[in-house]
Amino acid sequence: MLSHSPLKYILPIGIFIALFFDGSISLVFSHSLFSNYYFIPQLTFLWLFFAMFFIQRINIRIELWAALAGLIFDMYYTGIIGVYLFVFPLAIYIGKKLYKLLSVDIFSAILIYFIDLSIIYLLSFFANKLQNLTSMSDSFFLVHVLGPTLIINIIFLIILYIPCQILFERLD
């Protein structure tokens, strides 16, 4: 039960820290040498993904945390309540279903995270396109946004996998 676990404090603190690091790292990458490519870190979702991936014994409603994180993400970065409120929980739900089919190791984490991030960014891109919030072409999005974003986030996953696994195992 979550009420007797230190995770009831660590999980929301981690979400807020990741939220602020998302913005800071985005600012760093916006001034990088690769000005034609958009590297968008998604540490907020990565934290939720690690919680979904590593917490087994505690009955935690990670989809609700994902919805809350999506709401905060929407309000903080876009100023409107929208896409992330719905795509974060959807990606976590799909990740949980895939998690049951695969073993718990870094390779399955990379695969599931790749699928989850693709879902998040494709759904948010098409939702923004439907609302005429972007005029970006599909090919430009795939090459200059989705590709680099997947690469940088997989690198973050690989770097943070072991430390987060140790953290969640100690807290679980």
C-alpha positions, 0 to 999 in steps of 0.5 A: 500500500502506498500510504506506508511507503516513502514512494508517496513522497518520492514519486511526486517530488521526482515528477516536479524535479523532472518537470523542471529539468525538462525545461532546463535541458530543452533550453540547453538543446535549443542553443546546440550545434544541431539547430535544425533538429529538435531534441525534446527531453521527456524526463517527466514521462521517463520518471513515470515510466520508471515508476511503472517499470520498477514498482511491483509490490505496491498497488500504485495508480501510476495512470492517475499520477501520469494524468496529474503530471500531464495536466501540470506539464500542459499548464506549465509548458503550453498554457492550455490543458490539452494533449499531455493530460490524456497521452501520458496515462495512455502511454503508461497504460500501453506500457503496462500491457507491454510490460506484462509480455516482456521481461524486466531488463534494459532492452525491454525498457528501451523497446517499451519506452520507444513505443510509448514516446512514439505514441506521445509525440505522434498523438500530440503532433496530430492533435496540434495539427487538428487544432491548427496549432502547428503548420509543420509538415509530417516529414519534417516532424518525423526527421527533425523532431521525432527522430532526435527526440527519441534518440536523446530520450533513449540515451537518458533512459540508458543513463538513468536506468540503473540509478532509478532501478536501485532507487525504486528497489530500495523504496519498494 
